[in-house]
Amino acid sequence: MNGFKILVIERDGYFVAQSLEKHVVVQARTLEDLQMYFIDTLMTYAFLDELADVPPLSSLEPAPPEVWEQWNAANPLVLPSADKYDFRLAA
């Protein structure tokens, strides 16, 4: 598996995606929208970093340790972009 590790949490009718390597959080009502919003958000950060003349996504820190702990206890979630992103659904 390559790419980003993404923890998905289902809460109050929404899905929340939280990336581990770069602490990016997005939410959506569907998993399809969640993937699209996540990719759009990463692209926006990469573009802003390019404008600031810094390496893409270098302005983002990793997620806090408690998110990594949730990731370790989460179940794999197979989504269409699984070749680029490793999604897991929080228990």
C-alpha positions in Angstrom: 0.0 0.0 0.0 1.3 3.4 -0.9 -0.1 6.9 -0.3 -1.8 8.3 2.7 -3.3 6.5 5.6 -6.8 7.9 6.2 -9.0 7.2 9.3 -12.7 7.5 8.5 -15.1 8.1 11.4 -18.9 7.9 10.9 -20.7 10.4 13.2 -24.1 11.9 13.2 -24.9 11.2 9.5 -21.4 12.4 8.3 -18.2 10.7 7.4 -15.0 12.4 8.7 -11.7 11.6 7.0 -8.5 12.3 8.9 -5.1 11.8 7.3 -2.3 10.5 9.5 0.9 11.5 7.7 -0.4 15.1 7.0 -3.1 16.2 9.4 -5.9 17.0 7.0 -9.5 16.6 8.1 -12.6 16.7 5.8 -16.2 15.7 6.2 -19.0 14.7 3.9 -22.3 12.9 3.8 -21.2 10.1 1.5 -17.9 8.2 1.1 -17.8 9.2 -2.5 -17.9 12.9 -1.6 -15.4 12.3 1.2 -12.8 11.0 -1.2 -13.3 13.8 -3.6 -13.2 16.5 -0.8 -10.0 14.9 0.7 -8.2 14.9 -2.7 -9.4 18.4 -3.4 -8.1 19.6 0.0 -4.7 18.0 -0.5 -4.4 19.6 -3.9 -5.3 23.0 -2.5 -2.6 22.6 0.2 0.0 21.5 -2.3 -0.9 24.5 -4.5 -0.7 27.0 -1.6 2.7 25.5 -0.6 3.9 25.9 -4.2 2.8 29.6 -4.1 4.8 30.0 -0.8 7.8 28.4 -2.6 8.0 25.5 -0.1 7.8 21.7 -0.9 4.2 20.4 -1.5 2.4 19.6 1.7 5.4 20.5 3.8 3.3 23.0 5.8 1.2 20.2 7.3 2.1 18.3 10.5 1.3 14.7 11.1 -1.8 13.8 13.0 -1.6 13.6 16.8 -0.8 10.2 18.5 -4.4 9.5 19.5 -5.4 9.4 15.8 -2.6 6.9 15.0 -4.0 4.8 17.9 -7.5 4.9 16.4 -6.0 3.9 13.1 -4.3 0.8 14.6 -7.7 -0.4 15.9 -9.7 0.5 12.8 -11.0 -1.9 10.1 -9.9 -1.7 6.4 -12.3 0.2 4.2 -12.2 -0.6 0.5 -12.8 2.4 -1.7 -12.2 3.1 -5.4 -9.0 5.1 -4.7 -7.5 2.3 -2.6 -4.4 2.2 -4.8 -3.4 5.7 -3.6 -5.0 5.9 -0.2 -5.3 3.4 2.6 -8.7 4.0 4.2 -9.8 2.5 7.5 -13.1 2.8 9.3 -12.9 3.6 13.0 -14.3 0.9 15.3 
